[in-house]
Amino acid sequence: MAGVDKRADFEDLLPVMAIKLGGEGLINELCNGFQLLMDKDRGVITMESLKRNAAFLGLQDLSEDELAGMVKEGDLDGDGALNQMEFCVLMFRLSPELMQESRFWLEEELKGYGF
């Protein structure tokens, strides 16, 4: 299944990007990715804009159902599109290693506040 293989590749690359770029650099790259994929008129990523720009990410072989599923998975406010925050949250959710590391740092920070 093409979508599964591509997602596994992504999961391996995002932590490497975080290490190489640092937190701020990673967020900047995610924002650049959002700009690349978004519908320029609406300022959000729609299924149509994702389909139109999927080749930039090597996702041109994904079916319409798989692309729609990606948008649906990240669409937190139910408007059928991804705003920049939803896109960034989705990218982190798709990377279990980054989620674990983020959880670790959050727990460390909370310890400092007595939690």
Secondary structure, 3 states (H helix, E strand, C coil): CHHHHHHHHHHHHHHHHHHHHHHHHHHHHHHHHHHHHCECCCCEECHHHHHHHHHHHCCCCCCHHHHHHHHHHHCCCCCCCECHHHHHHHHHHCCHHHHHHHHHHHHHHHHCCCC
